[in-house]
């Protein structure tokens, strides 16, 4: 009798838990949450085909870990469910499109204007996991935020948080795509949500047509080697010359395929203060940022995703932006001050930029 009562209590707790998780997630700043089986379905094959085509470029880590990237139970044995969450990050007020038209201004992808989201979201997920553990003991919970081989968008789609658009971004019909994702792998057999099965892109292909460097081979097929986000963040060497004029003033990442999406009119402004712009990165000039010393770069990008590109990569990207800028005195003078930079890569991009200005 006691054993049966215990079993019934556990079943009731698990059945009631999703509603509690949603409330707790909201308390921790998450905009939405969904629960799915530890299965990425057809997305696993899409990843394998993408890798086979070599579209990952220098991102060799995408091909590591075997099936752990698309099989959660292989990454964390015993995983029975995946709890997927999202958190809005678009700064408010914000005018991304206006920033792109200022040719002497530096455009930084909107997610990198504030503090690095990894630590913040991981902390919130850890708190959420602790709440779950308090409610139902005896189960394991492990949080991830773009910090392990996890197909986040695939799991989020299967958890009902949106559909994967032609630009490969997860899109929510009431929130656009400017949000971060995170997951908790749990051994608790929680009730699951229905996958988001409807694709609302329809015949629209604005994102594919808008890409400055024509990085999309087709719907859902991105050749990262041509993507500005890859070129300014992941690529460690010289940026291919034929792509430099197409990058405009984008010096860290690119949002074009999101900004043009009709569903972005439903984007929600970030409520998290840590996602608000820091050090004027939302309205700084290319010349101003190009003259940062390495010490200034390290100080002003502390706790920022921009650190990923490194100081030399930062100067490389800015040199390209300056090469695409109008031939004004501040632009020319900034470039001339870096002609003897110790880095061969930086010097090469500076010379390219000066040549663009007829010097």
QUIRA-V292168 format. One record per run of one state. SS is the DSSP state (A for helix, B for strand, O for the rest). FROM is the first residue (numbers start at 1). TO is the last residue. If there is no record, write none. Layout:
BEGIN
[[SS | FROM | TO] [SS | FROM | TO]]
END
This chain:
BEGIN
[[O | 1 | 1] [A | 2 | 27] [O | 28 | 31] [B | 32 | 37] [O | 38 | 42] [A | 43 | 52] [O | 53 | 59] [A | 60 | 63] [O | 64 | 65] [A | 66 | 69] [O | 70 | 71] [A | 72 | 75] [O | 76 | 80] [B | 81 | 88] [O | 89 | 89] [B | 90 | 90] [O | 91 | 95] [A | 96 | 101] [O | 102 | 104] [B | 105 | 105] [O | 106 | 106] [B | 107 | 108] [O | 109 | 109] [A | 110 | 112] [O | 113 | 116] [A | 117 | 135] [O | 136 | 140] [B | 141 | 144] [O | 145 | 151] [A | 152 | 158] [O | 159 | 162] [B | 163 | 164] [O | 165 | 169] [B | 170 | 172] [O | 173 | 175] [B | 176 | 176] [O | 177 | 178] [B | 179 | 186] [O | 187 | 205] [A | 206 | 210] [O | 211 | 215] [B | 216 | 218] [O | 219 | 220] [B | 221 | 222] [O | 223 | 223] [A | 224 | 226] [O | 227 | 227] [A | 228 | 234] [O | 235 | 240] [A | 241 | 247] [O | 248 | 249] [B | 250 | 252] [O | 253 | 255] [A | 256 | 259] [O | 260 | 261] [A | 262 | 266] [O | 267 | 268] [B | 269 | 269] [O | 270 | 272] [A | 273 | 275] [O | 276 | 284] [B | 285 | 285] [A | 286 | 290] [O | 291 | 293] [A | 294 | 300] [O | 301 | 304] [A | 305 | 323] [O | 324 | 328] [A | 329 | 336] [O | 337 | 343] [A | 344 | 356] [O | 357 | 359]]
END
